[in-house]
Each structure stands twice: as structure tokens, then as C-alpha cells.
Amino acid sequence: MAAIPPLVDGDWLEARLGDPSLRIFDATTVLAFPEDGQDGYYTLSSGRDAYIEEHISGAAFADLLLELTDQQAQHAFTVLPSATFAGRIGALGVGDDSVVVVYDQFDPARNPGAFYQHWAGRLWWQLRLEGFDNVAVLDGGLAQWRREGRPVESGETHYPPATFTARRRPELIADKAQVREAITRDDILLLNTVDPVTHAGGRTTFSRPGHIPNSRNVWYEDIFDAATGKLKSPDALRAHFSRVGALDPSKRTITYCGSGIAASVEALALATLGRDDVAVYDGSLTEWTADPDLPLETGA
């Protein structure tokens, strides 16, 4: 099967359920914010139990929180070393010839107060970071699949182990030093994907309030349809990203957020518009705000 688009729908996926090279993964992590928009960090837990209760027929579970992140790192969701990632994703059944579709269980109808549940984009980005292109995100995830009356099941599915060859693309990830340099560069766009209140410093979620200097803000929730959890139309996405210059081919774009999740989702959205060269600052504000020597700004 040829390389696939970054985003696919239920028709595309259901038509390929019998393909022996297909690997479907539920990548859900459970996130809870402090109540009533108060200051403070969010809590995280594995989405495995939700997966066992219900998932797309034939899908396996990919644990972003406990298995596909570096547990020895200081900050949550730090990427694994390439060789370690290759071994773990291979153990889940992804080989060099696989076709991977990732989804998560966010459902705005069931979780209206916790919109932040888009995890599929993170695994999509991790696979692309390691040189794997045959990966797509299912638009709308499990909720849309269920609304369309497509097959679901409970329990657990496991694919036979495979050999995955990691070929890291360093241009798709940014570290603290690169972001610090980008502050003074006109040819690099820093794109903050957190909510406008947190961006402006009106809420302290991380160690210090504010945003990295010279950043623009596109809240990741604004790129989704709040009723369905699907990405907005290409025209609507272009409007959001054009106003901050994220579609300017002369600039390198680096996305960041709290821990690299929403930043990965916006990298996915930009890839649907042809910008598949976007880098993610993996440490994001969790790492940046923890270092008192690094600058922050407040205000819009």
C-alpha cells in the first residue's frame, strides 16, 4: 500500500479492515484539569481500561503514557531514544511494511468539560519522527466511528511482533537550545497551542505563567469542530494558521504546548495543509517554565 494521507475517515478505514498489513491503535490517555479553570497542573493516567471496555474492532492499545514515553526523563511525554521506541513499537506489531491508523476516545458529547483528549496526533508524530510515513489519524476518533454505526468490540487485541527500523528525522523535533535561539530569529515561527488565557499568563498551569517570547498563539481547540471532535475544514484551518504565518514556506515552524501533545496535534493539522515539516518542541512549557533562567512574556 502506498503512503497514506495524514488524516483518514471511517469509510477509508472500514474498507481496509481486512488488510493484513493494517495496524489500528487506540492511543487514549486520560487527562483531568483542575476544577473550574483553577491554577495547577493536570493529572494523567493510562487509557487502557477505556480501551478494554470498547474499541474499534481489531484495534490494539498503544500506551503513550507508560510505554511509549521515557519514564526516566524529568518531564512527562519525553520521546524515547530511537532504538527503544523501535523495540517497543515493533513489539506492538508495527513493522517497516505496516500501515498504521491511530485514534483516541475523545467524545465531546460525553466529555463537554474536558475537551483536551486528542492523543492520536502524538503517536502519529512519534512514528513520523522515526522515519515512518505510512501512518494516519482517524478523523473524529472512536466517537465518530461509533456515530457512523461501524464495528466495535471489547477486550484486548494484540498483533504479532514485528521489526521496526527507526530512522530519526531531527528536523521534526526541537530542544530547549533551539527554541531559545528561535526567539531572535525572523525565519523561525514559535507557535504556542495552549489556550489564550494561559498563553497570556492569566492562568498558572506550569511552573511560571506566560509564553516563550516571540510566540504566536493558535489554541488547539480552535482547529476542531466542538460538536464532533473532527478537524475543521481545510479552509478554516488555513484561516487560523495563515493569520500567524504558519503556512509561510520561508519560515520553519516549531509548535509547543504544555508537554508536547497539543503541539503534535497542530503539527498534524498543518500536515493536512501540506506543511509536513513542522517541528515539535518536546519539552514545551513544562520544561521551559521550570528553568528560571529562560525568559517568559505575558499578554496576548
N, C-alpha and C positions, 0 to 999 in steps of 0.2 A: 504494500500500500504506500502511495506517495505521501510526502509530508502533508500534514493536515493543518487547517486554519487554527488560530489560537482559541476560537470560540465556536462551539457547535450546538445544535439544538436537539430536541428529543427525536425528531424524525431521523436525523443523521445517525444518532447513536443506536436507536432501536433497530434500524436496518442492518446494523453491523454486529448485533449481539452474538451471532454465531461464528464470528471471525476468530480463529484460534490464536491470532496474534494480539487480539484486543485485551487490554487490561484496564478495568474500571476501578477507581479508588474513591472511597469516601474519606475526605481529609478533615473532617469536622474536629474542631477544638471548642470547648465550652468556655466562654468568656463572660464575666459579670463585672459591670461597672459599679462604683459606689452608688448608693441610692440617691435619687433626687438631684443628680448632677453635682454632688459634692466633690471636693478635692480628694485626691488619693489615687493610688494605683489600682488597676483591675486585678481580678483573680482568674486563674486559668486551671482547667482540668481537661483530661482526655475525653474525646467524644466517642470512645469505643462502645460504651453502654448504649448510647443513642443509635449507633450503627447496628449493634446486635438486635436492637428492637425492630428496626426497619431500615432497609436499604434497597437500592436498585438491584434487581435480580442479577446475580453473578458478580457483584462488586465485592472487593476486599477492602480492608481498612488500612489506611496509612496514618500512623500516629505522628503528626507533626511535632507534638509537644514532648513526647517521651522517647521516640525512636529516631526521628529524622532531624534532630537538633542536637547541638553539642552540649551535653549535660555537664561538662567540665568548665564551660565558659561562664564568665561572670554575669552575662545578660541572657535573658530568655530568647529563644529562637535564633541563636547564633548558628550559622551554617556549619555543617560538619566538614572536616577535611575531605577532599575529593575521594580518596581511597576508601575511607569509612562509609561515605554516602554510597559509593558504588557497591560495596558489600551489602549494605542494608537494603537498598532498593532492589538489588539483584535477588536477595532473599525473599523479597515480596513478590518476585516473579517478573520483574521488568528486565528484559534483555535488549540488546542493541537493535533487534528487529521488531520489538514490540510497538504497538500503537496504544497510547495511554490517554484515557479520558478521566478527568478529575472533577469531583463535585463536592459540595458540602450540604449541610442540612438546614441552613438558614431558611426560615419561612416568616416573612413579615406579618402574615395573618396570625401566626401563633406567637410571635415574639415582637410585638409592636414596640416594646420599651427597650429592646436590645438589638438594634439594627445591625450592630457590628458582629457579623457572623460569616463573613466571606473569607474562607480559608483556602479554597481551591486554587486561587491565584498564586498562593505561596508555593505550593508544590509544583505548579506549572513553571514558576520562575526557577525553583531549585533544579528541576530537570534541565531547563534550558541553560542554566549556569554551567552545568556539567556537560554541555555539548549535545544534548538530546533534543531534537526538534519535533518528533512525532508525538506531541502532547497537546491536548486541548482541554479547555474548561467547558463543562456543560452549563449553558446559559440558564439561569434560574434554579439550578441545582435540583435536589430531591423534591422540593415543594412544587416546582413547575412540572417535573416528571409525574408526580402524583396527580396534579390537577388535570393533566392530559390523559389520565387513566392508563398509564403504562405499568409494566410489571414490577412489583416489589416483593421482597421476602424478608424473613428474619433469620437469626442465627449468624454463623460466620462462614465465609468463603476464603479459601487460600489457593493461590496459584503456585505451580511448581517453581522452585528456584531457577534462576537464570543468571547468565553472565552479563553484567553491565560494565561498559567501558567508559570511564569518566574522562572527559576532555575539557577541563575548566576553561571558561571564557572570562578572563579577568576584567574585560571591558564591561561586563554586566553587573559588577559589584564594586561598591566604593567603600573605602575605610575612612576613619576619622581624619587622617592626614590629608587625604584627597579632598574631603569636604572642607577642611579648614583652608586649603589653597583655593577652592572654588569660590569662597566668599569674595575674593578680589578679582575674579575672572569674569569678563564680559561674555566669554564664549561658553560658559557653563551655566545652566539653569538649575537652581536648587528648588525643588518642588515639594512643599510640605503638604501632606494629605490629611492632617488632623482637622478637627472641627474648628471653625473660625474663632470661637471663644478661647480655646486652648492655644491656638496659633497666636492670638493677640496677647496672651498672658493673663486672661481673665479667670482661668482655672488652672490649678497646680496639680496636674496628674503625675508629673515626673519630679526629679529632684529640685528643679528650679523652673519657674514659669517662663514662657516666651518661645521664640523660634530662632533658628540659626539666621544670622544676618544675611541680607541679600536674597532671602527666600520669597517665593510666591506661594500662594495658597489655593489649592483646589481640594475642597473637602471630598473625601472619597464617597461619602453617602450621596453627594450631588450627581454622581455619574450613574446611579442606579435608579430604576423605577421603584418607588417606595411600595407600590402595591404588589409587585411580582418578584422583586429581587433580581430581575434581569438587568443587564446593562442597557442604558438608554440608546437611542438610535445613533448611528454614526454622525448625523448632522448635529445632534445635541452634544455629543462628545466633542466634536470639533469646536463647537462654540465655547465649551468650558476650557479646553486646552489651548485654543488659539489666543484667548484673551491674556494668557500668561506667557505666551511664546514657546510653549512646549512642543509645537509642531514645526518650529524653525529648524531646518536641517543643518544650519550652520552652527547650532549650539548642541553641546552634549547635555542631556537631561539626567539629573540624579534625583530620584524620589526618596523621601524619607517620611517616617511617621513616628510611632512610639517604639515598636520593636521589629519593624520591617515587614509586617503583614499587609496593612493597607497600602504601603509603598509598592509591594509586589502586585497588588490588585490594580493600582494605577498604571504600573508597567504593562500589565495585561491589556488594559483598556487602550493604552497608547499603541500597543502592538496591533490591535484590531484596526487602527488607523494608519498602519504602515510604519510606525516608529518601534521597530523591534530591537533597537539598540539602546534602550533606556537602562541605566544602571540603578541599582537599589543600594542605599546606604544601610547596611545590615544592622549596625548598632543603633542607628536612628536616635531619637531623643532620649531613650533610656541611657545610652552610653554618653551622649553629648552633654546632657544636663548634669551627669554625675561627676564631670570634670570641672571644678570651679575655675580653671584657667581658660576655659573655652567661652567665647562671647555668646550672648543671647540678646535679642531685641524683643520689645513688647510693642503693641499697637498693630494695626492691620497691615 
